[in-house]
Structures are given as structure tokens and as C-alpha cells.
Amino acid sequence: SPTIIKGTYTVSIRFYSIAKGIEDGKLLLILDGNYFGSEITTHGRSDTKTQNVTVSIGEVTFDETRTHHLRILAGDDMGIYIDYLEFEPVNP
């Protein structure tokens, strides 16, 4: 993974959400061995509109500049379509 400069970041995820009447395609993020944010449901955000969705996960502070480990843990057996994860500096 790339090196992230020390500081505080707002983290968001963008994904493709398939229109359906039930919610599935669930995931959790694990950052440096700790759960980060809460469970995200990617599909079924609308039962009529397939769309790209951006969700804010929360803020994280890194105390040193180094690489970090991010794991994506599936919450069910449905496929998910992640576009990107964004780490945006809070006060650059």
C-alpha cells in the first residue's frame, strides 16, 4: 500500500450500488488491525435506481508517515464493486 503522510484524514468510499428491493453486498473495513467505521451495505440503496454512491466512513489520525494495512471484510457472499477509497486531509 502507498505511504500515507502523518495527519488526520476523512475517509470515504465510492462504490456501484445495484438497484434491488433488498440490501446486500455488505463490507467492513479493517485499518492497521482495527475495525474502522461501521458495516456498509453497497446494494439496494434504491429499489429503482442503480447508481454510484459515496459514503463517509469517518476520521482517522496517523501519528507517523508510513505504509498502512487496509483489509476489506465481506459481510455476506454477494459481490461488491468498489471504485475507490479516499483519504482526504482534514487540515492540510
DSSP file (Angstrom, degrees, kcal/mol; ACC not computed):
  #  RESIDUE AA STRUCTURE BP1 BP2  ACC     N-H-->O    O-->H-N    N-H-->O    O-->H-N    TCO  KAPPA ALPHA  PHI   PSI    X-CA   Y-CA   Z-CA
    1    1 A S              0   0    0      0, 0.0     3,-0.1     0, 0.0    68,-0.0   0.000 360.0 360.0 360.0 155.6    0.0    0.0    0.0
    2    2 A P        -     0   0    0      0, 0.0    66,-0.6     0, 0.0     2,-0.3  -0.283 360.0 -97.3 -71.2 158.1    1.2    3.6   -0.5
    3    3 A T  E     -A   67   0A   0     64,-0.2     2,-0.5    62,-0.1    64,-0.3  -0.556  35.3-151.4 -72.5 135.4    2.8    5.6    2.2
    4    4 A I  E     -A   66   0A   0     62,-2.5    62,-1.5    -2,-0.3     2,-0.1  -0.949  16.4-123.2-112.2 129.9    0.4    8.0    4.0
    5    5 A I        -     0   0    0     -2,-0.5    57,-0.2    60,-0.2    60,-0.1  -0.453  38.3 -95.3 -71.8 139.5    1.7   11.2    5.5
    6    6 A K  S    S+     0   0    0     -2,-0.1     2,-0.3    57,-0.1    57,-0.2  -0.197  80.7  81.1 -56.2 145.4    1.1   11.7    9.2
    7    7 A G  E    S-B   62   0B   0     55,-1.9    55,-3.0    57,-0.1     2,-0.4  -0.904  81.2 -58.1 147.4-174.7   -2.0   13.7   10.0
    8    8 A T  E     -B   61   0B   0     -2,-0.3    82,-2.7    53,-0.2    83,-0.4  -0.870  49.5-174.0-106.6 136.4   -5.8   13.5   10.3
    9    9 A Y  E     -BC  60  89B   0     51,-3.0    51,-2.4    -2,-0.4     2,-0.5  -0.955  25.9-135.0-131.0 144.8   -7.9   12.3    7.3
   10   10 A T  E     -BC  59  88B   0     78,-2.9    78,-2.8    -2,-0.3     2,-0.5  -0.888  31.3-151.3 -91.9 129.3  -11.6   12.0    6.5
   11   11 A V  E     +BC  58  87B   0     47,-3.3    46,-3.2    -2,-0.5    47,-1.4  -0.879  20.4 169.8-109.5 132.7  -12.1    8.6    4.8
   12   12 A S  E     -BC  56  86B   0     74,-2.0    74,-3.0    -2,-0.5     2,-0.4  -0.935  19.1-147.5-135.9 161.7  -14.8    7.9    2.3
   13   13 A I  E     -BC  55  85B   0     42,-2.4    42,-2.8    -2,-0.3     2,-0.4  -0.983   4.6-156.8-130.2 139.7  -15.6    5.0   -0.1
   14   14 A R  E     +BC  54  84B   0     70,-2.7    69,-3.0    -2,-0.4    70,-1.4  -0.969  24.3 160.8-118.7 133.4  -17.2    5.2   -3.5
   15   15 A F  E     -BC  53  82B   0     38,-2.6    38,-3.2    -2,-0.4     2,-0.5  -0.939  42.5-102.1-147.5 166.1  -19.0    2.1   -4.9
   16   16 A Y  E     -B   52   0B   0     65,-2.5     2,-0.6    -2,-0.3    65,-0.5  -0.825  34.0-157.4 -93.3 123.7  -21.5    1.0   -7.5
   17   17 A S  E     -B   51   0B   0     34,-3.7    34,-2.2    -2,-0.5     2,-0.3  -0.916   6.9-144.2-110.7 117.5  -24.9    0.2   -6.0
   18   18 A I        -     0   0    0     -2,-0.6    26,-2.4    32,-0.2     2,-0.3  -0.608  24.1-114.6 -79.5 134.5  -27.3   -2.1   -7.8
   19   19 A A        +     0   0    0     -2,-0.3     2,-0.3    24,-0.2    28,-0.3  -0.545  57.5 136.1 -69.5 126.4  -31.0   -1.3   -7.6
   20   20 A K        -     0   0    0     26,-1.6    28,-0.1    -2,-0.3    29,-0.1  -0.972  62.3-112.3-164.8 163.3  -32.9   -4.1   -5.8
   21   21 A G  S    S+     0   0    0     -2,-0.3     2,-0.3    26,-0.2    26,-0.1   0.557  97.5  54.4 -81.0  -9.3  -35.5   -4.5   -3.1
   22   22 A I  S    S-     0   0    0     24,-0.1     2,-0.5    25,-0.0    24,-0.1  -0.911  82.4-119.8-124.3 154.6  -33.2   -6.0   -0.5
   23   23 A E        +     0   0    0     -2,-0.3     2,-0.2    21,-0.1    21,-0.2  -0.814  50.5 131.4 -95.2 127.0  -29.9   -4.7    0.9
   24   24 A D  E     +D   43   0C   0     19,-1.0    19,-2.7    -2,-0.5    18,-0.4  -0.849  25.9  89.3-154.1-168.4  -26.8   -6.8    0.5
   25   25 A G  E     -     0   0C   0     -2,-0.2    17,-1.8    17,-0.2     2,-0.2   0.953  63.9-177.1  71.0  52.6  -23.2   -6.6   -0.6
   26   26 A K  E     +D   41   0C   0     15,-0.2    49,-3.1    16,-0.1    50,-0.7  -0.560   9.1 173.4 -90.8 148.0  -22.0   -5.8    2.9
   27   27 A L  E     -DE  40  74C   0     13,-2.1    13,-2.8    47,-0.3     2,-0.3  -0.988  19.4-155.8-149.1 157.7  -18.5   -5.0    4.0
   28   28 A L  E     - E   0  73C   0     45,-2.3    45,-3.1    -2,-0.3     2,-0.4  -0.955  18.9-134.2-128.0 149.9  -16.4   -3.9    6.9
   29   29 A L  E     -DE  36  72C   0      7,-0.7     7,-2.8    -2,-0.3     2,-0.5  -0.875  11.4-164.8-107.1 140.3  -13.0   -2.1    6.8
   30   30 A I  E     -DE  35  71C   0     41,-2.6    41,-2.9    -2,-0.4     2,-0.6  -0.980   8.1-169.2-123.6 115.6  -10.1   -3.1    9.0
   31   31 A L  E >  S-DE  34  70C   0      3,-2.8     3,-1.6    -2,-0.5    39,-0.2  -0.930  72.1 -19.4-112.5 119.0   -7.3   -0.5    9.2
   32   32 A D  T 3  S-     0   0    0     37,-3.6    -1,-0.2    -2,-0.6    38,-0.1   0.861 130.3 -49.2  51.7  40.5   -4.0   -1.5   10.8
   33   33 A G  T 3  S+     0   0    0     36,-0.3     2,-0.4     1,-0.2    -1,-0.3   0.448 120.0 101.0  85.4   1.3   -5.7   -4.4   12.5
   34   34 A N  E <  S-D   31   0C   0     -3,-1.6    -3,-2.8     0, 0.0    -1,-0.2  -0.950  78.4-108.3-121.5 139.2   -8.7   -2.4   14.0
   35   35 A Y  E     -D   30   0C   0     -2,-0.4     2,-0.4    -5,-0.3    -5,-0.2  -0.389  35.6-158.8 -60.7 138.7  -12.2   -2.2   12.7
   36   36 A F  E     -D   29   0C   0     -7,-2.8    -7,-0.7    -2,-0.1     2,-0.1  -0.984  50.3 -20.9-128.7 123.1  -12.8    1.2   11.1
   37   37 A G  E    S-     0   0C   0     -2,-0.4     2,-0.2    22,-0.1    21,-0.1  -0.347  89.8 -68.0  77.1-163.6  -16.3    2.7   10.7
   38   38 A S  E     -     0   0C   0     19,-0.2    -9,-0.1     1,-0.1   -11,-0.1  -0.695  65.5 -61.2-120.5 175.1  -19.4    0.5   10.7
   39   39 A E  E     -     0   0C   0     -2,-0.2     2,-0.5   -11,-0.1   -11,-0.2  -0.301  50.6-149.9 -60.0 136.1  -20.8   -2.1    8.3
   40   40 A I  E     -D   27   0C   0    -13,-2.8   -13,-2.1    -3,-0.1     2,-0.6  -0.929   3.4-153.0-111.7 131.4  -21.5   -0.6    4.8
   41   41 A T  E     -D   26   0C   0     -2,-0.5   -15,-0.2   -15,-0.2   -16,-0.2  -0.918  12.3-177.7-102.7 121.4  -24.3   -2.0    2.6
   42   42 A T  E     +     0   0C   0    -17,-1.8     3,-0.4    -2,-0.6     2,-0.3   0.849  59.2  54.0 -92.1 -35.4  -23.5   -1.5   -1.1
   43   43 A H  E    S+D   24   0C   0    -19,-2.7   -19,-1.0   -26,-0.2   -24,-0.2  -0.721  96.7  33.1-104.3 152.2  -26.5   -2.8   -3.0
   44   44 A G        +     0   0    0    -26,-2.4    -1,-0.2     2,-0.3   -25,-0.1   0.662  62.6 134.9  84.5  17.3  -30.2   -2.0   -2.5
   45   45 A R  S    S+     0   0    0     -3,-0.4     2,-0.3   -27,-0.3   -26,-0.1   0.760  86.3  15.9 -66.8 -22.5  -29.8    1.7   -1.6
   46   46 A S        -     0   0    0    -28,-0.3   -26,-1.6     3,-0.1    -2,-0.3  -0.984  65.8-149.9-143.4 145.3  -32.6    2.2   -4.0
   47   47 A D  S    S+     0   0    0     -2,-0.3   -26,-0.2   -28,-0.3     3,-0.1   0.470 100.1  33.0 -93.4  -0.3  -35.0   -0.3   -5.5
   48   48 A T  S    S+     0   0    0      1,-0.2     2,-0.5   -28,-0.1   -29,-0.1   0.562 109.9  60.4-125.0 -16.6  -35.4    1.6   -8.7
   49   49 A K        -     0   0    0    -29,-0.1     2,-0.4   -31,-0.1    -1,-0.2  -0.947  58.1-154.8-128.3 116.4  -32.1    3.4   -9.4
   50   50 A T        +     0   0    0     -2,-0.5     2,-0.3   -31,-0.1   -32,-0.2  -0.730  39.7 156.0 -80.0 133.6  -28.7    1.8  -10.0
   51   51 A Q  E     -B   17   0B   0    -34,-2.2   -34,-3.7    -2,-0.4     2,-0.4  -0.970  49.7-102.3-155.9 162.3  -26.1    4.4   -9.0
   52   52 A N  E     -B   16   0B   0     -2,-0.3     2,-0.4   -36,-0.2   -36,-0.2  -0.823  43.2-165.7 -89.1 134.7  -22.6    5.3   -7.9
   53   53 A V  E     -B   15   0B   0    -38,-3.2   -38,-2.6    -2,-0.4     2,-0.5  -0.965  15.2-156.9-128.3 138.4  -22.6    6.1   -4.2
   54   54 A T  E     -B   14   0B   0     -2,-0.4     2,-0.4   -40,-0.2   -40,-0.2  -0.970  14.7-172.6-113.8 129.7  -20.0    7.9   -1.9
   55   55 A V  E     -B   13   0B   0    -42,-2.8   -42,-2.4    -2,-0.5     2,-0.4  -0.978  21.9-131.2-124.4 131.4  -20.2    7.2    1.8
   56   56 A S  E     -B   12   0B   0     -2,-0.4   -44,-0.3   -44,-0.2     3,-0.1  -0.676  19.7-174.3 -77.9 130.4  -18.2    8.9    4.5
   57   57 A I  E     -     0   0B   0    -46,-3.2     2,-0.3    -2,-0.4   -45,-0.2   0.820  44.5 -97.7 -95.1 -38.0  -16.6    6.3    6.8
   58   58 A G  E     -B   11   0B   0    -47,-1.4   -47,-3.3   -21,-0.1    -1,-0.3  -0.948  42.9 -55.0 149.9-169.1  -15.1    8.6    9.5
   59   59 A E  E     -B   10   0B   0     -2,-0.3     2,-0.3   -49,-0.2   -49,-0.2  -0.825  39.7-174.5-108.7 147.4  -11.9   10.3   10.5
   60   60 A V  E     -B    9   0B   0    -51,-2.4   -51,-3.0    -2,-0.3     2,-0.5  -0.996  11.8-150.1-138.8 143.4   -8.5    8.6   11.2
   61   61 A T  E     -B    8   0B   0     -2,-0.3     2,-0.5   -53,-0.2   -53,-0.2  -0.965   5.0-159.6-116.6 128.4   -5.3   10.1   12.6
   62   62 A F  E     -B    7   0B   0    -55,-3.0   -55,-1.9    -2,-0.5     3,-0.0  -0.926   3.6-161.1-105.5 125.9   -1.9    8.7   11.6
   63   63 A D  S    S+     0   0    0     -2,-0.5     2,-0.3   -57,-0.2    -1,-0.1   0.602  73.7  26.7 -83.9 -12.6    0.9    9.6   14.1
   64   64 A E  S    S-     0   0    0    -57,-0.1     2,-0.6   -60,-0.1   -60,-0.1  -0.987  84.5-104.1-147.3 156.9    3.7    8.9   11.7
   65   65 A T  S    S+     0   0    0     -2,-0.3     2,-0.3   -60,-0.1   -60,-0.2  -0.728  70.6 106.9 -82.7 117.4    4.4    8.8    7.9
   66   66 A R  E    S-A    4   0A   0    -62,-1.5   -62,-2.5    -2,-0.6     2,-0.2  -0.962  71.4 -69.2-170.6 177.6    4.4    5.1    6.8
   67   67 A T  E     -A    3   0A   0     -2,-0.3     2,-0.3   -64,-0.3   -64,-0.2  -0.526  46.3-158.1 -80.0 154.9    2.5    2.5    4.9
   68   68 A H        -     0   0    0    -66,-0.6     2,-0.5    -2,-0.2   -37,-0.0  -0.899  14.7-120.5-131.5 160.3   -0.7    1.1    6.5
   69   69 A H        -     0   0    0     -2,-0.3   -37,-3.6   -68,-0.0     2,-0.5  -0.909  25.2-175.8-108.7 122.7   -2.7   -2.1    6.1
   70   70 A L  E     -E   31   0C   0     -2,-0.5     2,-0.4   -39,-0.2   -39,-0.2  -0.974   2.9-174.0-118.0 125.4   -6.3   -1.9    4.9
   71   71 A R  E     -E   30   0C   0    -41,-2.9   -41,-2.6    -2,-0.5     2,-0.6  -0.927  15.3-147.7-116.8 143.9   -8.4   -5.0    4.7
   72   72 A I  E     -E   29   0C   0     -2,-0.4     2,-0.6   -43,-0.2   -43,-0.2  -0.959  15.1-160.4-111.3 118.9  -12.0   -5.3    3.3
   73   73 A L  E     -E   28   0C   0    -45,-3.1   -45,-2.3    -2,-0.6     2,-0.2  -0.880  15.7-129.3-104.8 121.8  -14.0   -7.9    5.1
   74   74 A A  E     -E   27   0C   0     -2,-0.6   -47,-0.3   -47,-0.2     3,-0.1  -0.479  12.9-164.0 -69.9 135.5  -17.1   -9.3    3.3
   75   75 A G  S    S+     0   0    0    -49,-3.1     2,-0.3    -2,-0.2   -48,-0.2   0.514  75.6   3.5 -96.8  -8.7  -20.3   -9.2    5.4
   76   76 A D  S    S-     0   0    0    -50,-0.7   -52,-0.0     2,-0.2    -1,-0.0  -0.878  86.0 -92.0-156.4-173.0  -22.1  -11.6    3.1
   77   77 A D  S    S+     0   0    0     -2,-0.3     2,-0.2    -3,-0.1   -53,-0.0   0.198  83.0 112.2 -99.3  18.2  -21.5  -13.7    0.0
   78   78 A M  S    S-     0   0    0    -52,-0.1    -2,-0.2     1,-0.1    -3,-0.1  -0.619  71.7-108.2 -88.2 149.3  -22.6  -11.0   -2.5
   79   79 A G        -     0   0    0     -2,-0.2     2,-0.3    -5,-0.0    -1,-0.1  -0.416  31.2-156.8 -72.4 150.7  -20.2   -9.3   -4.9
   80   80 A I        -     0   0    0     -2,-0.1     2,-0.5   -38,-0.0   -63,-0.1  -0.934   9.7-147.7-127.8 154.4  -19.3   -5.7   -4.4
   81   81 A Y        -     0   0    0    -65,-0.5   -65,-2.5    -2,-0.3     2,-0.4  -0.817  18.2-173.2-126.6  89.1  -18.0   -3.1   -6.8
   82   82 A I  E     -C   15   0B   0     -2,-0.5   -67,-0.3   -67,-0.2     3,-0.1  -0.687  12.3-175.8 -86.9 132.4  -15.7   -0.6   -5.2
   83   83 A D  E     -     0   0B   0    -69,-3.0     2,-0.3    -2,-0.4   -68,-0.2   0.895  62.8 -36.0 -88.0 -54.1  -14.5    2.4   -7.2
   84   84 A Y  E     -C   14   0B   0    -70,-1.4   -70,-2.7     2,-0.0     2,-0.4  -0.992  39.6-129.5-163.5 162.3  -12.1    3.9   -4.7
   85   85 A L  E     -C   13   0B   0     -2,-0.3     2,-0.5   -72,-0.2   -72,-0.2  -0.967  30.3-155.4-111.8 135.7  -11.2    4.7   -1.1
   86   86 A E  E     -C   12   0B   0    -74,-3.0   -74,-2.0    -2,-0.4     2,-0.7  -0.957  14.6-165.8-121.1 130.7  -10.3    8.4   -0.4
   87   87 A F  E     -C   11   0B   0     -2,-0.5   -76,-0.2   -76,-0.2   -28,-0.0  -0.927  18.0-173.3-109.4 103.1   -8.1    9.7    2.4
   88   88 A E  E     -C   10   0B   0    -78,-2.8   -78,-2.9    -2,-0.7    -2,-0.0  -0.871  26.6-117.8-103.5 122.6   -8.7   13.5    2.4
   89   89 A P  E     -C    9   0B   0      0, 0.0   -80,-0.3     0, 0.0   -82,-0.0  -0.297  15.5-150.4 -58.5 137.5   -6.6   15.6    4.8
   90   90 A V  S    S+     0   0    0    -82,-2.7   -81,-0.1     1,-0.3   -83,-0.0   0.939  89.7   8.5 -75.6 -48.5   -8.7   17.5    7.4
   91   91 A N              0   0    0    -83,-0.4    -1,-0.3     1,-0.1   -83,-0.1  -0.718 360.0 360.0-132.8  82.4   -6.4   20.5    7.8
   92   92 A P              0   0    0      0, 0.0    -1,-0.1     0, 0.0    -2,-0.0   0.521 360.0 360.0 -65.3 360.0   -3.7   20.3    5.1
